[in-house]
Amino acid sequence: MNRRLKILAIVVGVLILIVIAVPFLVDANTFRPKLESDLTAALGRTVKVGDLSFSLLSGSVSADDIAIADDSTFSKTPFVQAKSLKVGVELIPLIFSKSLNVTELTLNQPEISLVRSADGAKWNFSSLGNSTPENAGNKGSGEPAKTTAPAAGSASSNPSLSVAKLNVSDGRLTVSRASSSEKPRVYDKVDIEVTSFSFTNSFPFKMSASLPAGGSLKLEGTAGPISAGNAELTPLQAKVTVQKMNLAASGFIDPASGIAGIADFNGTVTSDGHEAKTAGTLKVDKVQVVQKGSPAGKTVDLQYSVTHNLAAQTGTLTQGEVAMGKAVAHLSGIYDAHGTTTSINMKLNSQGMPVDDLEAMLPAVGVTLPPGSQLKGGTLALDFSITGPVDKLVTTGTIKLQNSALAGFSLGSKLSSITALAGKGGGGKDTTIQNFSADVHVDPGGTRADNIDLIVPSLATVTGAGTVSASNALDFKMKGDGIPFAVQGTTADPKFIPDVKGMATGLVKGAFGDKNGKNPLSGASGLFKKKPN
């Protein structure tokens, strides 16, 4: 027994000596040129690593820092910088034959910079794996690396690098656009876990991140093989979960559109390398649709499906059901995102939407009602075309409101200054609307309404046309029971003013006859008759 204990003690002692001695016998820095060379060849970018150290217990080689050059057509600063790189290795080949066989790569606290070209056609990561000289730059210089030009056809093939585990821990991802004044979007706490990574086969992955201005993002699925020559076209299948995303700051929606709100999303994204499809449900609180709008008072649900052409950067909204309570509108059309500003050509239509469910949406689309007033009851129908760049959209179409009421606003009282209409419905606190319809044109300069037809049963039938400026100033020429008047002021405080000139014109027309052969003097003479006592 004592002899066995002695043998065991000797074995343990030898193992301890090996653990102590191996780091001195194996100079990890001798592998640095090979590690840099292998990574540079695989990524098509110059890779520089700091001092290497070997740990026998963890079976890994660690580097103080790492820098991966950017595509030199985008930037002279590194594409990736990390405080440390951990390289898992096979111990036996490393100890006995000094061969570096990589099993795991972990980037700790990397700074990753994603840049989209000014025309939107390309990302700086698109050329990863394409080992042509113009894609590899020296660290910090942005100059092409001095590498041998690839053989004919090699640009269309992937490197053979494969890693059992590839991880990013506590990273920071910055997304920006070249030659743009837009503020870059920063995603913190980025963690990525990839298993069985290979350029030539598909591989499973998980990703999580904190979104700009709050919220979280999770993706889980499979990707690959990496598209040779353009990594952006890599096939992908993933489930996406987003919570508390600030739409205006997220980067998923063009900030020029004016769309804002806090959203939760559950959906999927798939890509075959040519066409990407995404579908899901978006629930948005405090939604805002136009730049000068204000948050809506209710949650808006969007059930959508989009097909996107990766090469052309264009797409089709094949399903778009926008719901607020029982009010549902249908949105469909196409978009073009390849330029500096996304352009759209969409149709929005609905029939019989309950006004009570829509009333809370009015501030989001820039509609301001008089203080203390509220739309109640009835239905609303829309048929709009929405076209142009998202920062200069033009909306045209028709709107029809039926059997509703503007509670807390008395149109009769407002028209009291117009003597011919005074007293008609002026005593009520609300304005009952049997029908309101108009042809509408909205652009960045404001809103124009033509062919207005307003029927207020207790008051009059009002027709006319006019404009609402971008600052909500009103300028309308209207007629009620044939009496002309103007509407000025603002949407929050409208002013109803008698159109004296219009009235005078009407009187003159009546006095001097018309086209039906009446004696023009007969009307004029009536103006000067004395009233009976």
Backbone torsions as a table, in degrees:
resi	resn	phi	psi	omega
1	MET	NA	-43.5	178.6
2	ASN	-62.9	-36.4	179.6
3	ARG	-66.2	-39.8	178.0
4	ARG	-62.2	-41.0	178.7
5	LEU	-63.4	-37.0	179.2
6	LYS	-66.0	-42.7	179.5
7	ILE	-63.2	-42.7	179.1
8	LEU	-62.8	-40.6	179.5
9	ALA	-64.5	-38.5	179.0
10	ILE	-65.1	-43.6	-179.7
11	VAL	-61.4	-46.7	178.9
12	VAL	-60.6	-41.1	179.9
13	GLY	-62.8	-41.6	178.8
14	VAL	-63.2	-42.5	179.4
15	LEU	-62.6	-41.0	178.4
16	ILE	-62.9	-41.6	178.9
17	LEU	-62.7	-38.0	179.5
18	ILE	-64.5	-45.2	-179.8
19	VAL	-59.6	-39.8	-179.3
20	ILE	-73.4	-38.2	-171.1
21	ALA	-83.3	-33.8	-173.3
22	VAL	-56.9	-45.6	178.7
23	PRO	-57.6	-27.3	177.9
24	PHE	-83.1	-29.7	-179.7
25	LEU	-78.9	-29.3	-178.7
26	VAL	-105.3	106.9	177.4
27	ASP	-85.3	103.9	-175.1
28	ALA	-59.1	-30.2	-177.0
29	ASN	-66.8	-16.2	176.8
30	THR	-68.6	-18.9	179.7
31	PHE	-91.7	-4.7	-175.5
32	ARG	-62.2	-47.0	179.0
33	PRO	-57.8	-39.7	-179.5
34	LYS	-68.9	-42.0	179.5
35	LEU	-61.6	-45.4	178.2
36	GLU	-63.1	-42.1	-178.3
37	SER	-65.5	-44.2	-179.0
38	ASP	-64.9	-43.6	-179.9
39	LEU	-68.2	-38.7	177.8
40	THR	-62.6	-44.2	179.7
41	ALA	-65.0	-38.4	-176.7
42	ALA	-72.0	-40.5	-174.5
43	LEU	-90.8	-17.5	-176.1
44	GLY	71.7	19.2	178.3
45	ARG	-134.8	144.9	176.3
46	THR	-64.6	128.3	179.6
47	VAL	-117.3	129.9	177.2
48	LYS	-122.0	133.0	177.4
49	VAL	-121.9	154.6	-179.3
50	GLY	-84.2	-160.5	-179.1
51	ASP	-61.3	137.1	-179.9
52	LEU	-100.1	146.0	174.4
53	SER	-135.0	147.5	-175.2
54	PHE	-109.2	135.4	175.3
55	SER	-121.8	115.0	-179.2
56	LEU	-70.6	-38.3	-176.0
57	LEU	-63.5	-41.3	-179.8
58	SER	-91.9	-8.4	179.6
59	GLY	63.2	44.5	-175.2
60	SER	-144.0	159.6	172.1
61	VAL	-114.2	131.6	-178.0
62	SER	-115.4	145.0	176.8
63	ALA	-116.7	144.1	-179.7
64	ASP	-61.3	-41.7	-179.8
65	ASP	-157.1	169.0	179.0
66	ILE	-147.4	144.1	176.4
67	ALA	-136.7	130.1	176.3
68	ILE	-113.5	123.9	-175.9
69	ALA	-66.5	152.8	176.6
70	ASP	-84.4	165.7	167.5
71	ASP	-59.9	121.3	-172.1
72	SER	-64.2	-16.3	176.0
73	THR	-77.0	-10.9	-179.4
74	PHE	-104.8	-47.9	-169.4
75	SER	-157.8	154.6	173.6
76	LYS	-96.1	-7.5	177.7
77	THR	-89.8	156.8	-176.8
78	PRO	-61.1	146.6	173.5
79	PHE	-71.9	-40.1	177.3
80	VAL	-136.4	134.6	169.7
81	GLN	-130.7	133.8	179.6
82	ALA	-134.2	147.4	-179.4
83	LYS	-68.8	-30.9	179.1
84	SER	-154.9	154.7	176.6
85	LEU	-128.3	126.1	177.2
86	LYS	-108.4	126.1	-176.9
87	VAL	-116.7	110.2	174.6
88	GLY	-75.6	136.2	-174.9
89	VAL	-133.4	160.5	172.2
90	GLU	-79.8	122.1	-170.4
91	LEU	-69.9	-46.0	-173.2
92	ILE	-60.2	-50.8	177.6
93	PRO	-61.6	-33.2	-179.4
94	LEU	-68.5	-42.7	-175.4
95	ILE	-74.6	-44.7	-170.5
96	PHE	-94.9	-27.9	179.2
97	SER	-123.2	1.9	179.6
98	LYS	53.6	40.4	175.1
99	SER	-99.8	135.2	-178.0
100	LEU	-98.7	101.2	177.0
101	ASN	-108.5	108.8	-172.9
102	VAL	-82.1	129.2	176.5
103	THR	-113.0	-20.6	-175.5
104	GLU	-153.4	140.2	174.1
105	LEU	-128.0	129.6	177.7
106	THR	-131.0	119.5	174.5
107	LEU	-93.8	124.4	179.8
108	ASN	-102.7	126.2	178.1
109	GLN	50.7	51.3	179.3
110	PRO	-76.7	151.4	170.2
111	GLU	-106.1	113.8	-175.9
112	ILE	-114.3	129.2	-177.4
113	SER	-113.5	114.6	175.9
114	LEU	-104.3	124.0	-177.3
115	VAL	-125.0	130.9	176.1
116	ARG	-100.3	141.8	-179.3
117	SER	-63.9	159.5	-176.3
118	ALA	-59.1	-35.3	-178.9
119	ASP	-87.6	0.5	176.7
120	GLY	77.6	5.7	-172.6
121	ALA	-87.4	-13.6	-171.7
122	LYS	-152.5	150.0	172.8
123	TRP	-110.7	157.5	-179.8
124	ASN	-71.6	-15.4	176.3
125	PHE	-88.2	-5.1	-175.6
126	SER	-59.8	-31.9	-174.9
127	SER	-91.7	5.9	177.2
128	LEU	-58.4	134.0	-179.1
129	GLY	87.5	-9.2	178.5
130	ASN	-97.3	96.2	-169.1
131	SER	-84.8	49.8	172.0
132	THR	-88.4	152.9	-174.2
133	PRO	-56.2	-35.4	-175.8
134	GLU	-70.4	-12.4	-178.9
135	ASN	-97.1	-9.3	-179.5
136	ALA	-111.8	125.5	-179.1
137	GLY	-123.0	153.7	175.2
138	ASN	-69.3	150.7	-176.0
139	LYS	-55.8	122.2	174.7
140	GLY	74.6	-7.3	-175.9
141	SER	-100.5	-29.8	-177.3
142	GLY	75.6	2.1	-179.8
143	GLU	-84.7	149.0	178.7
144	PRO	-59.3	139.5	178.3
145	ALA	-72.8	154.9	179.3
146	LYS	-87.5	81.2	-180.0
147	THR	-119.8	158.5	179.0
148	THR	-73.8	134.9	-179.7
149	ALA	-61.7	141.3	-178.1
150	PRO	-67.2	154.7	177.0
151	ALA	-69.1	160.1	-178.9
152	ALA	-56.8	131.1	178.5
153	GLY	89.9	-13.5	-177.0
154	SER	-71.3	-22.8	179.2
155	ALA	-66.3	-20.5	-178.3
156	SER	-99.5	8.8	178.8
157	SER	-119.4	155.2	-177.6
158	ASN	-94.2	153.0	173.9
159	PRO	-68.1	160.1	-174.6
160	SER	-90.1	6.0	-177.3
161	LEU	-60.9	133.0	173.2
162	SER	-140.0	145.7	-178.1
163	VAL	-137.7	133.5	-178.2
164	ALA	-64.1	-39.2	179.2
165	LYS	-137.7	133.8	177.8
166	LEU	-132.8	118.7	-173.8
167	ASN	-128.0	146.6	168.3
168	VAL	-120.4	127.0	-176.1
169	SER	-120.5	125.3	174.6
170	ASP	53.0	51.7	-178.5
171	GLY	-90.0	173.1	173.9
172	ARG	-130.1	125.5	-177.2
173	LEU	-112.7	122.4	179.4
174	THR	-111.2	124.8	-178.3
175	VAL	-114.2	126.2	-178.2
176	SER	-144.6	174.5	178.8
177	ARG	-123.2	134.8	-179.1
178	ALA	-62.2	140.5	176.2
179	SER	56.3	35.1	-179.8
180	SER	-119.7	146.7	176.9
181	SER	-87.2	-2.7	179.5
182	GLU	-64.0	143.0	177.5
183	LYS	-70.3	130.0	178.7
184	PRO	-59.7	148.3	178.5
185	ARG	-99.2	133.3	-173.5
186	VAL	-116.1	126.3	177.1
187	TYR	-111.0	117.4	-177.3
188	ASP	-98.8	170.6	176.6
189	LYS	51.1	45.9	-179.7
190	VAL	-80.4	120.9	175.9
191	ASP	-122.9	129.9	179.7
192	ILE	-129.6	134.2	178.5
193	GLU	-129.1	117.8	-180.0
194	VAL	-122.2	133.4	175.6
195	THR	-117.1	148.4	179.6
196	SER	53.9	46.9	-178.3
197	PHE	-69.6	136.6	175.1
198	SER	-155.0	143.5	175.6
199	PHE	-69.8	-23.8	-170.6
200	THR	-104.5	-3.1	179.6
201	ASN	-135.2	164.2	175.7
202	SER	-75.1	156.1	-177.0
203	PHE	-149.1	146.1	177.3
204	PRO	-78.4	151.1	179.0
205	PHE	-149.8	158.7	172.0
206	LYS	-134.6	143.8	178.7
207	MET	-144.4	140.3	173.0
208	SER	-140.1	151.3	-178.1
209	ALA	-160.5	155.8	170.2
210	SER	-90.8	131.7	-175.3
211	LEU	-84.0	158.3	175.0
212	PRO	-57.9	138.8	177.7
213	ALA	63.4	24.0	175.8
214	GLY	101.1	163.3	-179.6
215	GLY	99.2	171.3	-177.4
216	SER	-138.5	155.1	-178.8
217	LEU	-132.0	134.7	174.5
218	LYS	-133.3	134.3	174.5
219	LEU	-128.3	141.5	176.8
220	GLU	-148.7	128.3	-178.9
221	GLY	175.2	-149.2	178.6
222	THR	-129.9	151.4	177.2
223	ALA	-141.5	162.8	176.4
224	GLY	101.5	168.6	-1.1
225	PRO	-67.6	154.1	-179.6
226	ILE	-62.4	128.5	-179.1
227	SER	-68.8	120.3	179.9
228	ALA	-67.3	127.9	177.8
229	GLY	92.6	-25.1	178.6
230	ASN	-155.9	95.8	-176.4
231	ALA	-64.1	-20.2	180.0
232	GLU	-64.4	-24.1	-177.0
233	LEU	-92.4	16.1	179.9
234	THR	-67.7	131.2	176.8
235	PRO	-58.5	147.1	-173.3
236	LEU	-152.9	141.1	170.6
237	GLN	-139.0	122.9	-176.3
238	ALA	-152.6	151.7	170.1
239	LYS	-97.6	135.0	-175.4
240	VAL	-119.1	131.1	175.4
241	THR	-128.9	124.3	-179.5
242	VAL	-126.5	136.4	177.7
243	GLN	-129.2	135.5	174.7
244	LYS	55.1	44.6	-179.8
245	MET	-82.9	128.1	173.1
246	ASN	-80.4	107.5	-172.9
247	LEU	-59.4	-41.2	-175.9
248	ALA	-66.8	-28.0	-176.2
249	ALA	-105.7	-2.7	-170.4
250	SER	-72.8	-31.3	-173.9
251	GLY	91.4	-9.8	177.9
252	PHE	-83.4	-18.2	178.9
253	ILE	-125.6	134.3	180.0
254	ASP	-59.4	119.7	-178.1
255	PRO	-61.5	-21.8	179.5
256	ALA	-67.5	-17.0	-177.0
257	SER	-71.2	-22.4	-176.8
258	GLY	84.3	-1.8	-179.7
259	ILE	-74.0	132.8	-179.2
260	ALA	-146.5	167.4	179.2
261	GLY	146.8	174.1	178.1
262	ILE	-113.0	121.4	-167.6
263	ALA	-124.2	147.4	166.1
264	ASP	-112.7	142.3	-176.8
265	PHE	-139.6	137.8	170.6
266	ASN	-133.2	124.3	-178.1
267	GLY	-171.5	-167.2	-178.5
268	THR	-133.2	156.4	172.3
269	VAL	-137.2	132.6	177.6
270	THR	-133.6	146.6	178.6
271	SER	-146.1	136.6	175.4
272	ASP	-100.3	10.5	-178.3
273	GLY	95.7	-13.4	178.4
274	HIS	-122.6	-42.0	-177.5
275	GLU	-129.2	130.5	177.7
276	ALA	-109.4	141.7	177.7
277	LYS	-126.6	135.7	175.6
278	THR	-134.4	142.0	-179.1
279	ALA	-150.2	152.8	178.9
280	GLY	165.0	-168.0	-178.8
281	THR	-121.4	129.0	179.4
282	LEU	-116.0	124.0	176.0
283	LYS	-112.0	121.6	-171.9
284	VAL	-121.2	124.6	171.6
285	ASP	-97.6	150.7	177.3
286	LYS	55.1	41.0	-176.7
287	VAL	-69.1	143.5	174.8
288	GLN	-133.4	133.2	-172.2
289	VAL	-104.3	-33.3	-179.3
290	VAL	-118.9	159.7	-173.5
291	GLN	-61.3	-35.1	-177.8
292	LYS	-99.7	16.0	177.0
293	GLY	-83.8	-177.8	176.3
294	SER	-135.5	161.5	-172.6
295	PRO	-58.4	139.6	176.7
296	ALA	-73.0	156.6	-176.9
297	GLY	-88.9	-2.9	-179.5
298	LYS	-133.9	161.2	178.0
299	THR	-73.9	139.6	176.2
300	VAL	-111.1	131.5	177.9
301	ASP	-106.6	134.2	177.2
302	LEU	-124.5	117.3	173.1
303	GLN	-101.5	117.5	-171.0
304	TYR	-139.1	163.3	173.9
305	SER	-148.0	128.9	-176.8
306	VAL	-128.8	138.2	172.0
307	THR	-113.4	125.7	-171.7
308	HIS	-123.3	129.2	175.9
309	ASN	-87.1	111.7	-173.9
310	LEU	-65.1	-39.0	-177.6
311	ALA	-72.8	-44.6	-177.2
312	ALA	-83.5	-15.3	-176.0
313	GLN	58.3	39.6	176.6
314	THR	-124.9	162.1	-178.5
315	GLY	-159.4	172.0	-179.3
316	THR	-129.0	128.6	171.9
317	LEU	-85.5	100.9	-174.9
318	THR	-84.9	-24.4	175.9
319	GLN	-141.5	131.1	177.0
320	GLY	-153.2	93.6	179.3
321	GLU	-105.7	111.7	-178.3
322	VAL	-100.7	119.2	-174.5
323	ALA	-126.0	136.5	169.2
324	MET	-130.5	102.8	-172.0
325	GLY	64.8	-128.1	179.2
326	LYS	-90.6	-1.3	178.2
327	ALA	-86.1	120.4	-177.2
328	VAL	-127.4	128.5	174.6
329	ALA	-117.6	154.1	-177.1
330	HIS	-113.3	125.7	-178.8
331	LEU	-118.2	132.1	178.7
332	SER	-152.3	161.2	177.9
333	GLY	148.1	-160.6	-175.5
334	ILE	-128.3	163.1	176.4
335	TYR	-143.8	160.8	179.0
336	ASP	-134.2	111.8	-174.9
337	ALA	-108.9	13.9	-173.7
338	HIS	-79.5	-19.4	-179.6
339	GLY	-88.7	-170.1	-179.7
340	THR	-70.4	-26.1	178.2
341	THR	-130.6	132.7	179.7
342	THR	-66.3	136.3	175.0
343	SER	-113.3	147.6	-178.7
344	ILE	-133.0	159.5	172.0
345	ASN	-141.6	94.6	-170.6
346	MET	-122.5	159.9	173.2
347	LYS	-121.0	133.4	175.6
348	LEU	-124.6	121.5	-179.9
349	ASN	-146.3	154.5	178.8
350	SER	-161.9	160.1	177.1
351	GLN	-136.2	133.8	172.2
352	GLY	64.5	37.2	177.3
353	MET	-74.7	131.4	179.0
354	PRO	-63.9	124.7	-177.7
355	VAL	-63.2	-35.6	-178.1
356	ASP	-60.2	-33.0	177.7
357	ASP	-79.2	-24.7	-176.1
358	LEU	-89.1	-20.4	-171.1
359	GLU	-55.5	-37.3	-179.6
360	ALA	-70.1	-13.2	-178.7
361	MET	-86.2	-17.0	-173.9
362	LEU	-55.9	-45.1	178.6
363	PRO	-59.8	-32.3	-177.0
364	ALA	-66.6	-28.6	179.2
365	VAL	-99.9	13.0	173.8
366	GLY	84.4	14.1	179.4
367	VAL	-92.4	122.4	-180.0
368	THR	-113.5	120.6	178.1
369	LEU	-89.7	159.0	175.6
370	PRO	-56.4	146.2	-178.8
371	PRO	-54.6	136.4	177.6
372	GLY	79.7	-0.6	-179.0
373	SER	-101.8	159.1	-177.4
374	GLN	-156.6	136.5	174.4
375	LEU	-76.8	132.3	-179.4
376	LYS	-136.3	137.2	174.1
377	GLY	72.0	169.6	176.7
378	GLY	85.2	-174.3	-177.8
379	THR	-132.1	157.4	-179.7
380	LEU	-128.0	137.1	175.7
381	ALA	-122.6	138.6	-179.6
382	LEU	-129.7	147.5	171.0
383	ASP	-148.8	94.1	-171.8
384	PHE	-120.3	148.0	165.6
385	SER	-109.5	132.6	-177.6
386	ILE	-123.0	115.4	-174.1
387	THR	-135.5	160.3	172.7
388	GLY	106.1	177.8	174.4
389	PRO	-63.7	148.0	-171.0
390	VAL	-66.0	-19.3	177.2
391	ASP	-89.9	-4.4	179.0
392	LYS	-141.4	49.6	-175.9
393	LEU	-67.4	146.5	174.5
394	VAL	-121.1	122.3	-179.4
395	THR	-115.8	125.6	178.7
396	THR	-132.1	147.2	177.5
397	GLY	159.1	-160.1	-176.1
398	THR	-121.9	152.8	177.4
399	ILE	-135.3	141.2	-179.4
400	LYS	-142.8	123.0	178.6
401	LEU	-114.9	131.2	-176.6
402	GLN	-132.2	141.0	171.8
403	ASN	52.8	49.4	-179.6
404	SER	-120.9	-178.4	178.3
405	ALA	-148.0	140.6	172.7
406	LEU	-96.6	90.7	-176.3
407	ALA	-71.1	139.5	179.2
408	GLY	83.8	10.5	178.9
409	PHE	-139.8	122.6	-179.5
410	SER	-104.9	104.3	178.5
411	LEU	-65.8	-34.4	178.9
412	GLY	-59.9	-41.9	178.3
413	SER	-65.3	-39.5	-179.9
414	LYS	-65.4	-29.2	-178.9
415	LEU	-90.3	9.0	-176.5
416	SER	-63.9	-23.8	178.6
417	SER	-74.0	-14.2	177.5
418	ILE	-98.0	97.8	-167.2
419	THR	-55.2	-36.1	-176.7
420	ALA	-66.7	-22.8	-179.0
421	LEU	-107.0	-2.7	-176.3
422	ALA	-63.1	145.0	175.9
423	GLY	85.4	-12.1	-179.4
424	LYS	-87.1	97.7	178.9
425	GLY	76.4	10.5	-174.5
426	GLY	-72.2	-16.6	-176.0
427	GLY	-81.5	-17.9	-176.9
428	GLY	-78.3	152.5	178.6
429	LYS	-85.9	-19.9	-178.2
430	ASP	-115.2	163.2	175.7
431	THR	-115.5	113.1	178.2
432	THR	-81.4	129.8	-177.9
433	ILE	-113.7	109.4	175.9
434	GLN	-75.8	-39.3	179.9
435	ASN	-155.4	137.8	168.8
436	PHE	-140.3	123.7	177.7
437	SER	-140.7	153.1	-179.3
438	ALA	-164.4	154.6	167.9
439	ASP	-92.3	127.4	-170.2
440	VAL	-119.2	139.6	173.4
441	HIS	-132.0	120.6	-178.3
442	VAL	-122.1	129.9	174.7
443	ASP	-142.7	179.3	-177.5
444	PRO	-58.0	-22.2	179.1
445	GLY	-78.8	-15.7	-179.7
446	GLY	140.9	-157.2	-175.6
447	THR	-124.7	137.2	173.1
448	ARG	-120.3	133.1	177.9
449	ALA	-119.3	125.7	177.6
450	ASP	-118.5	162.5	177.9
451	ASN	52.9	41.3	178.0
452	ILE	-67.1	133.2	177.1
453	ASP	-135.0	106.9	-177.5
454	LEU	-119.4	122.0	178.2
455	ILE	-113.4	111.6	174.4
456	VAL	-111.0	104.3	-169.1
457	PRO	-51.5	-42.1	-175.8
458	SER	-84.1	-2.2	-174.1
459	LEU	-120.8	-72.0	-173.8
460	ALA	-172.6	171.1	166.8
461	THR	-99.0	119.7	-174.6
462	VAL	-110.8	132.2	177.4
463	THR	-130.5	165.8	177.0
464	GLY	151.2	-159.7	-178.4
465	ALA	-159.8	164.5	177.8
466	GLY	171.0	-169.8	-174.6
467	THR	-132.9	154.5	169.6
468	VAL	-122.8	117.4	-176.7
469	SER	-72.4	172.4	179.0
470	ALA	-61.7	-22.5	177.8
471	SER	-96.3	14.6	178.0
472	ASN	70.9	20.4	174.9
473	ALA	-78.0	138.1	-176.3
474	LEU	-99.9	143.0	174.0
475	ASP	-150.3	88.6	-176.1
476	PHE	-122.6	142.6	171.8
477	LYS	-110.9	117.0	-172.3
478	MET	-128.5	166.6	173.7
479	LYS	-137.8	133.4	175.2
480	GLY	-123.6	117.2	-174.7
481	ASP	52.7	39.1	178.6
482	GLY	81.5	-4.4	-179.8
483	ILE	-93.5	118.8	-178.6
484	PRO	-77.4	142.7	173.8
485	PHE	-153.8	164.7	-179.7
486	ALA	-113.4	150.5	173.5
487	VAL	-118.5	118.5	-179.6
488	GLN	-127.7	-163.9	-175.1
489	GLY	83.6	-142.5	-179.8
490	THR	-128.6	170.0	178.5
491	THR	-63.1	-29.2	178.5
492	ALA	-80.7	-23.4	-178.4
493	ASP	-145.1	74.4	-177.5
494	PRO	-72.1	145.2	177.4
495	LYS	-116.7	127.6	-179.7
496	PHE	-105.3	116.4	-170.7
497	ILE	-122.3	130.0	176.6
498	PRO	-59.0	136.0	177.0
499	ASP	-89.8	85.8	-175.7
500	VAL	-59.7	-42.3	-179.7
501	LYS	-62.9	-42.7	179.0
502	GLY	-65.0	-39.1	178.0
503	MET	-64.2	-43.1	-179.7
504	ALA	-62.8	-40.8	178.8
505	THR	-61.8	-40.5	178.6
506	GLY	-65.7	-39.1	178.7
507	LEU	-65.2	-42.5	-179.8
508	VAL	-63.5	-41.6	178.1
509	LYS	-60.2	-43.4	-179.9
510	GLY	-68.5	-32.7	-177.1
511	ALA	-74.6	-37.6	-172.7
512	PHE	-103.3	13.1	170.1
513	GLY	96.2	-177.4	-178.9
514	ASP	-142.1	-164.2	-174.6
515	LYS	-87.4	9.5	-177.1
516	ASN	-99.1	12.8	173.7
517	GLY	88.8	6.1	178.4
518	LYS	-67.4	149.2	178.3
519	ASN	-68.0	116.8	-178.1
520	PRO	-60.5	-28.8	-176.5
521	LEU	-76.5	-22.3	-178.9
522	SER	-66.5	-37.7	177.5
523	GLY	-70.6	-39.2	-178.2
524	ALA	-66.6	-38.3	-177.4
525	SER	-65.2	-30.6	-179.8
526	GLY	-66.1	-24.7	-179.6
527	LEU	-67.3	-27.1	-173.5
528	PHE	-103.1	3.1	177.5
529	LYS	-69.4	144.1	177.7
530	LYS	-76.9	144.0	176.0
531	LYS	-74.3	141.1	177.5
532	PRO	-62.4	144.8	-179.8
533	ASN	-69.2	NA	NA
